[in-house]
Amino acid sequence: MRKILFYTLFFCYITNIKASNPGYLGISIHNYENASLVGVLVVNVFDESAAKQYGLKENDIISSINGKNY
């Protein structure tokens, strides 16, 4: 049991060092669909987030990522 606890804590520690904020974009979204476009509508962009840093704004519509439509 101690080994499992040790390895779990060690993994969490290493994960925290390697990725200080893994998987956090910083937006709230809703599904969006009209006659010509399907995607997600950005409802909220959180302060000090990667999304705000890279210019995403409220009411933006994301229809593809890296050229792949969704």
Rosetta blueprint (number, residue, H / E / L):
1 M L
2 R H
3 K H
4 I H
5 L H
6 F H
7 Y H
8 T H
9 L H
10 F H
11 F H
12 C H
13 Y H
14 I H
15 T H
16 N H
17 I H
18 K H
19 A L
20 S L
21 N L
22 P L
23 G L
24 Y L
25 L L
26 G L
27 I E
28 S E
29 I E
30 H E
31 N E
32 Y E
33 E E
34 N L
35 A L
36 S L
37 L L
38 V E
39 G E
40 V E
41 L E
42 V E
43 V E
44 N E
45 V E
46 F L
47 D L
48 E L
49 S L
50 A H
51 A H
52 K H
53 Q H
54 Y L
55 G L
56 L L
57 K L
58 E L
59 N L
60 D L
61 I E
62 I E
63 S L
64 S E
65 I E
66 N L
67 G L
68 K E
69 N E
70 Y L
